[in-house]
Amino acid sequence: MEFATPSFSLKLPPGGIDASTYAWVYPELGGNNPARLSVSSSLPLEIPDLAQYLAEQRQLIEAAYDNFEMLETVENVRGSWNYVILKFSWGSEDLAQIQKEIHLFIDAEPLQFYRFISSAPTAAFTTAEPMFDQVLASFKPTAG
């Protein structure tokens, strides 16, 4: 199997599972502390109870960040897509960030998990969020 990105390609032996992480930065949004978007994927063993998963993720995030404030949480099921959204602010005043995470479980064969993280300095997030949302709206899984 050949795997290609705009900057490199690899010839991989058969049987591998894509557990990639991709990241992009947008220097025009945030300058020295640019807006960021990342997507990672893996194959989970099961789809968790979303309410419990959301509570666990909130606890982990709250413990990991200084000056944490939860701004929004959502848990939802739409067809085979089971997801949670966590939007929060964190960081010291001069480096304050807003981060939005979407954790998506897709009930397919095989089960799929995607984690989308978008973040930007607080002052740039209102400009960056519509761009991030547009990118996420274009998401189409190619497996399963």
N, C-alpha and C positions, 0 to 999 in steps of 0.2 A: 504494500500500500504506500502511495506517495502522499506526503503531507506538505502543503505549501502555504506560506504566508507571503506578504509583499517583500519581506527582507530575507527569507531563507526557505529551503525545502529539505525534506528528509525522506529517505526510503526506509520504511519500517517493516519489520517482519509481521506476518499475519497474526491475528489473535489479540492484538493490543486494544485497550479501551481508552478512548480519548477522555482524559481528565485534565483538560487544558485550563489555563488561566490567561486571559488576555487583558491588557490594560492600555488605556489611552490617556494622554494629558492634553489639556487645552490652555496653553499659556496666555492666550488673549483674555481668558477669564480667570483672573487672580494673580497675574504677574509671576513673582518669584514663588508663590504658593498656588500653583495652577489648579484649576478644576480637573477632576479625575473621574474616569469611568472604568470599571473593571467587570469582567464576566468570568466566572469559573464554573466548571461542570464536573459532575461525578455521578456514579451509579449508587444510589442508596439501597439499603437492604429492605426498607419499608417506608411507607408514607406515615409520618407521625401524626398524632392528635395535634391539630393546629393550635388550639388554645394552650396546651401544655408546651408545645414547641416555642410559641411566641413568648411565653413567660420565661422559659429557659434562656432564649436568646437575649431578652431584655436584661436579665440578670447578668449574663456574660458581658454584654456591651456596657452596662452601667458600671461594672467593676473595672473595665478596661480603660475608661476615659475619664479625665479630669473635667470638672465643671459640666457634667452630663445633665442634659434636660431632654426628656422624651417629648417630641412635638406631635407625633401621630403614630398610631398602630392600627393595622388592618389585618384581619384574617378572612380568607374567602376561598370558596370552591367554585370554579367555573368549568363545567364539563370535566375533563380529565386533569385540569390544572388546579392544584391545591397550593395556595401561596399565602405568605405573610409579608407585610410591609412595615418597616420600622424607619421612622424619620426622627432624627435627633440632632441636637447641637452639642458641641463640646469644645474644649480648649480655652486657653487664656484669652483675655480680651483682644490682644494684638494679633493672635493667631486663631481666632474663633472660626469654627467650621460648622457647616450643616451637612449631614450625611443622610442619605436615603438608601436603604437596603431592601431588596426584594429577594425573597427566598422562595423559589418555585419548584415544587415537586410535580412531575408529570406521571400520571398513572398510565403507563404504556409498557410494552414488553421490549426491552427491559425498563424498569423504573428509571427515571431520570431526575437529576437535581441540578438546578442552576442558581447561582447567587450573583446578583447584580448589585454593585456598589457604586453610587455616584456621590461625590463630595465636592465642595467648593468653599472658599472663604464665605463667611456669612454675607458680606456685602455683595458678592457675585452670585450667590445661589439663586436669587430670584430670576436672574438672566439665564443661568445655566440649567435650571430645572426643566423648563419647557424643551430645551434641546435634548436633555437626557430622556425625558418622557417620550419624545419623538423617536429616539433610537430604540428604546425599549418596546414601543408599539410596533416596530418593524421586526421584532424577534420572531423567528420561525425555527422550531427545532427540526433538524434533519434526520434524527434517529427515531426509531420506534414507530 
